[in-house]
Amino acid sequence: GYFSPATIGDFVFEDVDNSGTYNAGDTAFANIDVDLYLDDGDGIRNAGDTFIGTQTTDAAGAYDFTGLTPGDYFVDVDETSLPAGYSPPLAYERNTGLPVTNPLYPSSGEKLKV
């Protein structure tokens, strides 16, 4: 069938006020490596998933993976690229323009469907 290529994008930031959204007072992180994997169908982030690529966050903490085919994906933050003194969880705000009620965290391996 036909499909429009999808995008998975977001921000990597310290959620200072624990609101689950990126807002005034939160700290965006630049130069953080974010990896994307296509799920192998079992719904679990593991070695059977296909590595799609790495994006590095920009000065605003944003990243985007574009041109994606329909499927289930995992987003994973390379914890070694976090600033000194920081460790997960850091909140991710989904690129929908809507408030996030369940932020993603690097250690969660939450699955995204496109």
Contacts in CASP RR format, 6 or more apart in sequence:
PFRMAT RR
TARGET T0000
AUTHOR 0000-0000-0000
METHOD contacts of the structure
MODEL  1
GYFSPATIGDFVFEDVDNSGTYNAGDTAFANIDVDLYLDDGDGIRNAGDT
FIGTQTTDAAGAYDFTGLTPGDYFVDVDETSLPAGYSPPLAYERNTGLPV
TNPLYPSSGEKLKV
3 69 0 8 1.000
3 70 0 8 1.000
5 66 0 8 1.000
5 67 0 8 1.000
5 68 0 8 1.000
5 69 0 8 1.000
6 67 0 8 1.000
6 68 0 8 1.000
6 69 0 8 1.000
6 70 0 8 1.000
6 114 0 8 1.000
7 64 0 8 1.000
7 65 0 8 1.000
7 66 0 8 1.000
7 67 0 8 1.000
7 68 0 8 1.000
7 95 0 8 1.000
7 114 0 8 1.000
8 36 0 8 1.000
8 64 0 8 1.000
8 65 0 8 1.000
8 68 0 8 1.000
8 73 0 8 1.000
8 75 0 8 1.000
8 95 0 8 1.000
8 112 0 8 1.000
8 114 0 8 1.000
9 62 0 8 1.000
9 63 0 8 1.000
9 64 0 8 1.000
9 65 0 8 1.000
9 94 0 8 1.000
9 95 0 8 1.000
10 62 0 8 1.000
10 63 0 8 1.000
10 75 0 8 1.000
10 92 0 8 1.000
10 93 0 8 1.000
10 94 0 8 1.000
10 95 0 8 1.000
10 104 0 8 1.000
11 22 0 8 1.000
11 28 0 8 1.000
11 57 0 8 1.000
11 60 0 8 1.000
11 61 0 8 1.000
11 62 0 8 1.000
11 63 0 8 1.000
11 92 0 8 1.000
11 93 0 8 1.000
11 95 0 8 1.000
12 28 0 8 1.000
12 29 0 8 1.000
12 32 0 8 1.000
12 34 0 8 1.000
12 57 0 8 1.000
12 61 0 8 1.000
12 63 0 8 1.000
12 77 0 8 1.000
12 90 0 8 1.000
12 92 0 8 1.000
13 22 0 8 1.000
13 26 0 8 1.000
13 27 0 8 1.000
13 28 0 8 1.000
13 29 0 8 1.000
13 61 0 8 1.000
13 90 0 8 1.000
13 91 0 8 1.000
13 92 0 8 1.000
13 93 0 8 1.000
14 26 0 8 1.000
14 27 0 8 1.000
14 29 0 8 1.000
14 86 0 8 1.000
14 90 0 8 1.000
14 91 0 8 1.000
15 21 0 8 1.000
15 22 0 8 1.000
15 26 0 8 1.000
15 90 0 8 1.000
15 91 0 8 1.000
15 103 0 8 1.000
16 25 0 8 1.000
16 26 0 8 1.000
16 27 0 8 1.000
17 23 0 8 1.000
17 25 0 8 1.000
17 26 0 8 1.000
20 91 0 8 1.000
20 93 0 8 1.000
20 99 0 8 1.000
20 100 0 8 1.000
20 101 0 8 1.000
20 103 0 8 1.000
21 91 0 8 1.000
21 93 0 8 1.000
21 99 0 8 1.000
21 100 0 8 1.000
21 103 0 8 1.000
22 28 0 8 1.000
22 91 0 8 1.000
22 93 0 8 1.000
28 57 0 8 1.000
28 59 0 8 1.000
28 60 0 8 1.000
28 61 0 8 1.000
28 62 0 8 1.000
29 57 0 8 1.000
29 61 0 8 1.000
29 82 0 8 1.000
29 83 0 8 1.000
29 86 0 8 1.000
29 90 0 8 1.000
30 57 0 8 1.000
30 58 0 8 1.000
30 59 0 8 1.000
30 60 0 8 1.000
30 61 0 8 1.000
31 56 0 8 1.000
31 57 0 8 1.000
31 81 0 8 1.000
32 56 0 8 1.000
32 57 0 8 1.000
32 61 0 8 1.000
32 63 0 8 1.000
32 77 0 8 1.000
32 78 0 8 1.000
32 81 0 8 1.000
32 82 0 8 1.000
33 54 0 8 1.000
33 55 0 8 1.000
33 56 0 8 1.000
33 77 0 8 1.000
33 78 0 8 1.000
33 81 0 8 1.000
34 54 0 8 1.000
34 55 0 8 1.000
34 56 0 8 1.000
34 57 0 8 1.000
34 63 0 8 1.000
34 75 0 8 1.000
34 76 0 8 1.000
34 77 0 8 1.000
34 78 0 8 1.000
35 51 0 8 1.000
35 52 0 8 1.000
35 53 0 8 1.000
35 54 0 8 1.000
35 75 0 8 1.000
35 76 0 8 1.000
35 77 0 8 1.000
35 78 0 8 1.000
36 51 0 8 1.000
36 52 0 8 1.000
36 53 0 8 1.000
36 54 0 8 1.000
36 55 0 8 1.000
36 65 0 8 1.000
36 73 0 8 1.000
36 74 0 8 1.000
36 75 0 8 1.000
36 76 0 8 1.000
37 45 0 8 1.000
37 49 0 8 1.000
37 50 0 8 1.000
37 51 0 8 1.000
37 52 0 8 1.000
37 73 0 8 1.000
37 74 0 8 1.000
37 76 0 8 1.000
38 49 0 8 1.000
38 50 0 8 1.000
38 52 0 8 1.000
38 71 0 8 1.000
38 72 0 8 1.000
38 73 0 8 1.000
39 45 0 8 1.000
39 49 0 8 1.000
39 71 0 8 1.000
39 72 0 8 1.000
39 73 0 8 1.000
39 74 0 8 1.000
39 111 0 8 1.000
40 46 0 8 1.000
40 48 0 8 1.000
40 49 0 8 1.000
40 50 0 8 1.000
41 72 0 8 1.000
43 72 0 8 1.000
43 111 0 8 1.000
45 74 0 8 1.000
45 76 0 8 1.000
45 109 0 8 1.000
45 111 0 8 1.000
49 74 0 8 1.000
52 65 0 8 1.000
52 68 0 8 1.000
52 73 0 8 1.000
53 65 0 8 1.000
54 78 0 8 1.000
55 63 0 8 1.000
55 64 0 8 1.000
55 65 0 8 1.000
56 63 0 8 1.000
56 81 0 8 1.000
57 63 0 8 1.000
62 95 0 8 1.000
64 95 0 8 1.000
65 73 0 8 1.000
68 114 0 8 1.000
69 114 0 8 1.000
70 114 0 8 1.000
71 113 0 8 1.000
71 114 0 8 1.000
72 111 0 8 1.000
72 112 0 8 1.000
72 113 0 8 1.000
73 111 0 8 1.000
73 112 0 8 1.000
73 113 0 8 1.000
73 114 0 8 1.000
74 109 0 8 1.000
74 110 0 8 1.000
74 111 0 8 1.000
74 112 0 8 1.000
75 92 0 8 1.000
75 104 0 8 1.000
75 109 0 8 1.000
75 110 0 8 1.000
75 112 0 8 1.000
76 106 0 8 1.000
76 109 0 8 1.000
77 88 0 8 1.000
77 90 0 8 1.000
77 106 0 8 1.000
79 87 0 8 1.000
79 88 0 8 1.000
79 106 0 8 1.000
82 88 0 8 1.000
82 90 0 8 1.000
88 105 0 8 1.000
88 106 0 8 1.000
88 107 0 8 1.000
89 105 0 8 1.000
89 106 0 8 1.000
89 107 0 8 1.000
89 108 0 8 1.000
90 105 0 8 1.000
90 106 0 8 1.000
91 100 0 8 1.000
91 103 0 8 1.000
91 104 0 8 1.000
91 105 0 8 1.000
92 100 0 8 1.000
92 103 0 8 1.000
92 104 0 8 1.000
92 105 0 8 1.000
93 100 0 8 1.000
93 103 0 8 1.000
94 100 0 8 1.000
94 104 0 8 1.000
104 110 0 8 1.000
END
